[in-house]
Amino acid sequence: MFHGDLISCYLQEISHFPLLTPEREIELAKTIKKGQKELVALMWDERTSGSHFDDLRQQLLKWQKESINYPGLREKMAENALAALKEAA
C-alpha cells in the first residue's frame, strides 16, 4: 500500500510539469552537445593546465578505453567526446 502511495504521489507531482515538445528536445540536445564540445576543446587546449584539467583529460581517455565494455551512455559519451576532439584538432 505504501508503495502504491509513492507512485501515485510521484505521478501527481510530475503531472504539473509540461512535457518537452520534439522541437524543444532537439534544441536542448544541441545546446548540450555544443557545451560538451566546448568543454572538450577547452580540456585539450594546451594552454589549459592544472591538475583538475589533467584529471578530466585522464577520465576522458579512460572512458574512451572502457567504452567497449560499457554499452549505452558511457559509449555515447565517449563517441561525443571523440567527435568533439576530432573537430577541435
C-alpha positions in Angstrom: 0.0 0.0 0.0 2.8 2.4 0.8 4.5 1.6 -2.5 1.3 2.5 -4.4 1.0 5.7 -2.5 4.6 6.7 -3.5 3.8 6.0 -7.2 0.6 8.0 -7.0 2.4 10.9 -5.4 5.1 10.8 -8.0 2.7 10.7 -10.9 0.7 13.5 -9.4 3.8 15.6 -8.9 5.2 15.1 -12.4 1.8 15.9 -14.0 2.4 19.6 -13.0 5.4 19.8 -15.4 4.8 20.1 -19.2 6.4 17.5 -21.5 9.1 18.7 -23.9 8.0 19.2 -27.4 10.1 17.5 -30.0 11.4 20.9 -31.1 12.4 21.8 -27.6 14.1 18.4 -27.0 16.2 18.9 -30.2 17.1 22.4 -29.1 18.2 21.2 -25.6 20.2 18.3 -27.2 22.0 20.8 -29.5 22.8 23.0 -26.5 24.1 20.1 -24.5 26.2 18.8 -27.4 27.7 22.3 -28.0 28.6 22.6 -24.4 30.2 19.2 -24.4 32.3 20.1 -27.5 33.4 23.4 -25.9 34.4 21.7 -22.7 36.4 19.0 -24.5 38.1 21.6 -26.7 39.0 23.6 -23.5 40.3 20.5 -21.8 42.5 19.5 -24.7 43.8 23.1 -25.2 47.5 23.1 -24.4 47.1 26.5 -22.8 44.8 25.0 -20.2 46.8 23.5 -17.4 46.3 22.4 -13.9 45.7 19.1 -12.1 41.9 19.5 -12.4 42.0 19.6 -16.2 44.6 16.8 -16.2 42.2 14.7 -14.2 39.4 15.4 -16.7 41.7 14.5 -19.6 42.6 11.2 -18.0 38.9 10.5 -17.3 38.1 11.1 -21.0 40.9 8.7 -22.0 39.6 6.1 -19.5 36.0 6.4 -20.9 37.4 6.0 -24.4 39.2 2.8 -23.5 36.2 1.4 -21.4 33.5 2.3 -24.0 33.8 -1.2 -25.4 32.9 -2.7 -22.1 30.1 -0.3 -21.2 27.5 0.0 -23.9 24.9 2.7 -23.7 25.5 6.0 -22.0 29.3 5.8 -21.5 29.7 4.7 -25.1 27.7 7.6 -26.3 29.7 10.0 -24.1 32.9 8.6 -25.4 31.7 8.9 -29.0 30.7 12.5 -28.5 33.9 13.4 -26.8 36.0 11.8 -29.6 34.0 13.6 -32.2 34.5 16.9 -30.5 38.2 16.2 -30.2 38.5 15.5 -33.9 36.7 18.7 -34.7 38.9 20.7 -32.3 42.1 19.2 -33.9 
